[in-house]
Amino acid sequence: MEDKRIRNVLLLRSADLKSSLDAINLLNKKFPNSTVYVLAQEAVAGFLSENAKFASIVKFPYRDFNMAVPASCIPKLPLMDVSFSLYKNDGNGYDEVDAFLVSKIKSREYGSINSSFDISYGKLSDTKKQQIIRKGMSLLYGGSLKAKERSNSFNKTLKKNGSFVVFSGDSEIIIDEGGSFTISPVSICRFGYVPPDWKYIRDEGKAMARVQQNATFEINGSCNFFNGVKLNIFSGAKFAIGNGSYIAFNSRIFVEKEIKIGANCAISWDVEMFDTDFHRISVSDDSVRRQGIFIGDNAWIGSGSRLLKGVHLGNNVIVAAGAVVTGCFPDNSIIGGNPAKLIGMKEGKIRI
C-alpha cells in the first residue's frame, strides 16, 4: 500500500548497477506519487539517467559514501521524507554507508533495501543516530586513533580543495625528498582500507607506498588502496590512478618509468605490475629494459594477474584471473592465459 505521506525519496547508489536499477524501479512502484532521487557517482550518473528516466539522478563527486565526505561538497537536496541505503547483502559491512546517510542527508525517516529487495524504514532517535555515526567514524580509520592522527598530519600538506587521504591501521605513504604527491580537487583516497565484510580475513599487512626522489604519485579522483597493497615509485618514475578506481588486497606495483591506471578500474587482489625487467638480460644490453604500462577506463584486472612492461590495455578490458599480460589489447577485449590472448569481446562501455 502506498504511503501517501512520502513525496521525496532518496536512494544512495551503494551497490552494483543492476541492483541499483532494480531498487530505483522498486521505489518508483512503491511510492508512485513521489520524486525518486538517486545520489550516484559521476561515472555512472549518465547510465542511470538513461535507464531510469523517471528518477532524478544527482551527481555525487566522490567514490564512496563515508564520514570523510565534507557536507559542503554534497549537492543540495530538498528535505527528504525517507532516505535509503542500498545493500548488496543483508546490510553486513554497510555501517559506513549508513553513517553517511544519517549524518549527511536531511531526512524525516531513514531505511534500507537489502539484496532480496526488502524495504524497511522509520524514524531514528537522536541516540540511535549518534551510535551509527560513531561507528562509521571509527571504521573510517580502521579503528585506529593513530591512523586518524596520521591522516590529519598528511592532509595538512595538501591544498585545501575538498580532497583528503584517509589512512587505516598502520598504512603509510612515504615521500622522499624531491618526491611529489598530488590529488585532484574534491577527491578522497583511502589507503589501507579493509571493507567490513572482509575484516579478520584480510587484515594482514599494512598498505605502503614510497615515492622516491623526483618521482610522482598522482591521484586523479577518489580511489581506494586496500590493505596489503605495496607501491614503489622509483626515482624519476610516475604512477597515476583515475577516479573511481581501486587496487585490492596484497597487489604489488613497482614503477621505474610510468604506470597509469584509468578511471573506474577494478584491480583485484594479488595483482602484480612491473614496467621494468629490473636487471639487464645480457652483458650486451646498454641498460635495463623499461617500458610504461597503460590501462584505460573501466578495466577489470582479475586476481593473480601479472602485467609486464609495455602493456597497453584499452577501455573496458577484462583480464581473466591468473593471466600474464605481455602485449597490447584494444577496447572491450576479454583476455586470459599465459601469455594472455584474446578470448572474447565485452559488450557495453561501463564496468557493472
C-alpha positions in Angstrom: 0.0 0.0 0.0 1.3 3.5 -0.9 2.5 5.7 2.0 0.8 9.0 1.0 3.0 10.9 3.5 6.0 10.4 1.3 6.8 12.8 -1.6 10.6 12.9 -1.7 12.6 9.7 -1.6 16.4 9.3 -1.8 18.4 6.2 -2.7 22.2 6.0 -2.3 23.8 4.2 -5.2 25.8 2.0 -2.8 25.6 -1.4 -4.7 26.1 -2.6 -8.3 24.3 -1.0 -11.2 21.9 -3.9 -11.8 20.8 -3.8 -8.1 20.6 0.0 -8.3 18.3 -0.1 -11.3 16.1 -2.7 -9.7 15.9 -0.7 -6.5 15.0 2.5 -8.3 12.2 0.8 -10.1 11.0 -0.7 -6.8 10.9 2.7 -5.1 9.0 4.1 -8.1 6.4 1.4 -7.8 6.1 1.6 -4.0 5.9 5.5 -4.0 4.2 6.3 -7.3 3.4 9.9 -6.5 6.9 10.7 -5.1 10.0 12.0 -6.7 12.8 9.4 -6.5 16.2 11.0 -6.1 19.4 8.9 -6.6 22.7 10.1 -5.3 25.1 8.4 -7.8 28.8 8.6 -8.6 29.6 10.8 -11.6 30.9 7.8 -13.6 27.5 6.1 -13.6 25.2 9.0 -13.4 24.7 9.1 -17.2 23.9 5.4 -17.4 21.3 5.7 -14.6 19.7 8.7 -16.2 19.4 6.9 -19.5 17.9 3.7 -17.9 15.7 5.3 -15.2 14.4 8.4 -16.9 11.7 9.0 -14.3 14.2 9.4 -11.5 16.2 12.5 -10.6 19.8 11.5 -10.7 22.1 13.7 -8.6 25.8 13.5 -9.2 27.9 12.6 -6.2 31.5 13.9 -6.5 33.2 11.1 -4.5 33.6 7.4 -5.0 32.2 6.1 -1.7 29.7 7.2 0.9 31.6 7.6 4.2 32.3 10.1 7.0 35.2 11.7 5.3 32.9 13.4 2.8 32.5 17.1 3.8 28.9 18.3 3.9 29.9 21.3 1.8 30.7 19.1 -1.2 27.4 17.2 -1.2 24.9 18.5 -3.9 22.0 20.5 -2.4 18.9 18.4 -2.0 15.4 19.1 -0.7 14.4 17.7 2.7 13.7 14.0 2.1 10.7 12.2 3.6 12.7 8.9 3.6 16.2 8.1 2.5 17.6 4.6 1.8 20.9 2.8 1.8 21.1 0.1 -0.8 22.8 -3.2 0.3 24.3 -5.9 -1.8 23.5 -8.3 1.1 21.6 -8.1 4.4 23.5 -5.0 5.4 26.7 -6.6 6.7 29.6 -4.2 6.0 27.4 -1.1 5.3 27.9 0.7 8.6 29.9 3.5 6.9 27.2 4.0 4.3 24.5 4.1 6.9 26.6 6.6 8.9 26.9 8.8 5.8 23.2 8.6 5.2 22.1 9.7 8.7 24.8 12.4 9.2 24.9 14.0 5.7 21.3 13.6 4.3 18.5 15.6 5.9 15.5 13.3 6.1 12.5 12.7 8.2 13.0 8.9 8.1 15.8 6.5 7.1 15.8 3.0 5.8 17.5 0.3 3.7 16.9 -2.0 0.8 18.6 -5.4 1.0 19.7 -7.9 -1.7 16.3 -9.5 -1.5 14.8 -6.1 -2.1 13.0 -5.9 1.2 12.3 -2.3 2.2 12.4 -1.1 5.8 12.3 2.5 7.1 11.3 4.5 10.0 12.3 7.4 12.4 15.6 7.2 14.3 16.1 8.6 17.7 19.0 11.0 18.2 20.7 8.4 20.4 20.5 5.8 17.6 21.8 8.3 15.1 24.8 9.1 17.2 25.5 5.4 17.7 25.5 4.9 13.9 27.7 8.0 13.3 30.3 7.0 15.9 30.7 3.5 14.4 31.1 4.9 10.9 33.7 7.3 12.1 35.7 4.6 13.9 35.6 2.3 10.8 36.9 5.2 8.6 40.3 4.9 10.2 40.2 1.1 10.8 39.5 1.7 14.5 42.9 3.4 14.9 43.4 6.8 16.6 47.0 6.9 15.3 45.6 6.4 11.7 43.3 9.4 12.3 46.3 11.5 13.5 48.4 10.3 10.6 45.6 11.3 8.2 45.2 14.7 9.7 49.0 15.3 9.6 49.3 14.2 5.9 46.3 16.3 4.8 47.9 19.4 6.2 50.4 19.2 3.3 47.6 19.1 0.7 45.8 22.1 -0.9 42.5 22.8 0.8 40.4 21.8 -2.2 37.9 19.3 -0.7 40.5 16.4 -1.0 41.7 14.1 1.7 43.8 11.0 2.2 42.4 8.6 4.8 44.8 6.1 6.3 43.6 2.9 8.1 45.6 1.0 10.6 49.4 1.2 10.2 49.3 2.2 6.5 51.6 4.9 5.2 52.7 6.9 2.2 56.4 7.8 2.4 57.5 10.7 0.2 61.3 11.0 -0.1 62.9 14.5 -0.5 62.1 15.7 -4.0 59.2 13.2 -4.5 55.8 14.5 -5.4 52.2 13.6 -4.3 49.2 15.2 -5.9 45.5 14.6 -5.6 42.8 16.3 -7.7 40.2 18.6 -6.2 37.1 17.0 -4.4 38.7 13.6 -4.0 39.1 11.1 -1.2 41.9 8.4 -1.3 41.5 5.6 1.2 44.8 3.9 1.9 44.9 0.6 3.7 41.2 0.1 3.5 39.5 -3.1 4.6 35.8 -3.4 3.8 34.0 -4.6 7.0 32.8 -7.8 5.3 36.5 -8.8 4.8 37.6 -7.9 8.3 39.6 -10.7 10.1 40.2 -12.4 6.7 42.1 -9.6 5.1 43.7 -7.6 8.0 47.2 -8.9 7.4 49.9 -6.5 6.2 49.6 -2.7 6.0 49.4 -0.8 2.7 52.6 1.0 1.9 53.7 3.4 -0.8 57.1 5.0 -1.3 57.6 8.0 -3.6 61.3 8.3 -4.3 63.3 11.3 -5.3 61.9 13.1 -8.4 59.1 10.5 -8.6 55.4 11.4 -8.9 52.3 9.8 -7.3 49.2 11.3 -8.9 45.7 10.6 -7.8 43.1 11.9 -10.3 39.9 11.4 -8.3 38.6 9.3 -5.4 40.1 5.9 -5.2 40.9 3.1 -2.7 44.1 1.2 -2.0 43.1 -1.9 0.1 45.2 -3.3 2.9 48.4 -5.1 1.9 49.0 -3.1 -1.3 52.6 -2.3 -1.9 53.5 0.6 -4.3 57.1 1.6 -5.0 57.7 4.5 -7.4 61.4 4.6 -8.1 63.4 7.7 -8.7 62.1 9.8 -11.7 59.1 7.5 -12.3 55.4 8.3 -12.4 52.3 6.5 -11.2 48.8 7.8 -11.8 45.3 6.4 -11.0 41.9 7.6 -12.1 38.7 8.5 -10.4 36.6 5.6 -9.0 39.3 3.0 -9.3 40.6 0.7 -6.6 43.5 -1.7 -6.0 42.6 -4.7 -3.8 44.5 -6.6 -1.2 48.1 -7.5 -1.5 48.6 -6.3 -5.0 52.1 -5.0 -5.8 53.0 -2.3 -8.3 56.7 -1.4 -8.9 57.3 1.6 -11.2 60.6 2.6 -12.8 59.2 4.5 -15.8 55.4 5.0 -15.8 52.2 3.2 -14.9 48.9 4.8 -15.5 45.5 3.3 -14.4 42.4 4.9 -15.9 39.1 5.8 -14.2 36.6 3.3 -12.7 39.0 0.4 -12.8 38.9 -2.6 -10.6 42.4 -4.1 -9.8 41.7 -7.3 -7.9 43.8 -8.9 -5.2 47.3 -10.3 -5.7 47.8 -8.5 -9.0 51.4 -7.5 -9.9 52.5 -4.8 -12.3 56.2 -4.1 -13.2 57.2 -1.7 -16.0 60.8 -2.9 -15.9 63.0 -6.1 -16.1 64.9 -4.7 -13.1 68.1 -6.3 -14.4 69.9 -6.4 -17.7 69.2 -9.6 -19.7 72.8 -9.9 -21.0 76.2 -8.0 -20.8 75.5 -6.6 -24.3 72.5 -4.6 -23.0 73.1 -0.9 -22.7 70.6 -0.5 -20.0 67.7 -2.2 -18.1 64.7 -2.5 -20.4 61.8 -0.3 -19.2 58.5 0.5 -20.9 55.4 2.0 -19.4 52.1 0.2 -18.6 48.8 2.0 -19.5 45.3 0.8 -18.6 42.2 2.6 -20.0 39.0 3.3 -18.2 36.5 0.8 -16.8 39.0 -2.1 -16.8 38.7 -5.2 -14.6 42.0 -6.9 -13.8 41.4 -10.3 -12.3 43.0 -11.7 -9.2 46.6 -13.0 -9.5 47.2 -11.4 -12.9 50.6 -10.1 -13.8 51.1 -7.1 -16.2 54.6 -6.7 -17.6 56.4 -3.8 -19.2 54.9 -2.3 -22.4 51.4 -3.4 -21.8 48.6 -1.1 -23.2 45.0 -2.1 -22.4 42.1 -0.1 -23.9 38.9 0.9 -22.2 36.5 -1.7 -20.8 39.1 -4.5 -20.9 38.7 -7.6 -18.7 41.7 -9.6 -17.7 41.0 -13.2 -16.5 42.3 -14.3 -13.2 45.9 -15.5 -13.3 46.7 -14.1 -16.7 50.2 -13.0 -17.7 49.8 -10.0 -19.9 52.8 -9.0 -22.2 51.1 -7.4 -25.1 48.5 -4.7 -26.1 44.8 -5.1 -26.5 42.1 -2.8 -27.8 38.9 -1.5 -26.2 36.4 -4.2 -24.9 38.8 -7.1 -25.1 38.5 -10.1 -22.8 41.9 -11.7 -22.4 43.3 -14.6 -20.5 46.1 -17.2 -20.3 49.9 -17.2 -20.2 50.8 -15.3 -22.3 47.4 -13.6 -22.4 45.4 -13.9 -25.6 42.1 -12.5 -26.8 39.3 -14.9 -25.7 36.2 -12.7 -26.2 34.8 -9.2 -26.6 32.8 -7.3 -23.9 29.5 -5.5 -24.6 28.8 -2.1 -23.3 31.1 0.7 -22.1 30.8 0.6 -18.4 32.1 -1.6 -15.6 29.0 -3.1 -13.9 
